[in-house]
């Protein structure tokens, strides 16, 4: 796509701008992460949303749900707990 916009062939683009093509996505990701981090450590509603997103993706936090059951228990119940973090094994 870049070669098309610059009206050059892909081989020439890769030969001339190999480093830029290789590092461009890394730099863009770093800037987005920096922006998200600033928001997550800021104030207000936007900060809470950013912090939750950051913790879910970077700290492996996850949302859980609790199920409450009512009624007569006439059979045995088995509860199984699973851990996804390989560090616990």
N, C-alpha and C positions, 0 to 999 in steps of 0.2 A: 504493500500500500504506500509506503514511504517512497519507494522508487518511482511509483506511478505519479505521485504528487510532485516529485522533483524532476520528472521527465528524464529519468536515467534508467539504465538497466540494473537489475538486482545484483549482478556480479560486481559491477563498478561500485555500487553503493556499499556492499559488504567489504570490498577491498579498501575503500577510502575511509569509511566510518565504522570499522569493526568494533572499536572500543565503545563508541557512543551507542551503537545498537545493542551491545552486550550490557552496558551499564545503565541504560535509560530506564528500564523497568525497575531496577533495584533502587535507583534514585527516586523514582515516582512513588514506589511503595514506602520508602523511608519518609518522604514528605507527608504522605497520607497518615502514616502511623504517628508522626510527630504532631500533626494537627489533631488527630483523635486523642492522643495523650493529653494535649493541652486542654481540650474540651472535657475529658474525663476527670481531670484534676481541677477543673474550674468550679463555678457555682451555678445553681439553678437546675431547672428541669432537663435541659440539654446535657448537662454534666452527668446526671444520673443515667440517662440513656446511654451515653458514651461509655461510662464506667461499667455498666452491665454488659455491654457488647464486648469491651476490652477483657473483662474477667471471664466471660464465656469462651472467648477465642484464645486468649493468652494464658489464663490460669485454670482452664478446664472446668470452670464452674458450669453447672447445668441446673435447669429448673426441674423440680420434682413435683409430683402430685401425691396427695394423700387421699386414700379411699376409706371411707367409714361405712361399715355395714351394720345394719340392725336386723334383729330377728332371732329366732331360736336356733341355737347351734346343736345339730344332732349328728354331726360327723366331725372327724378330726380335720384340722386345718394345718397345712405346712407353709411356712414362710421361708422364702429363699432370698438371700441378699447377694447381689453380684457387685463386684468392683471392676471398673473399667481401667483403672490406673495400673499399669504393669509394675510399677514400683512397689505395690503392696504384695506382690507374689513372692 
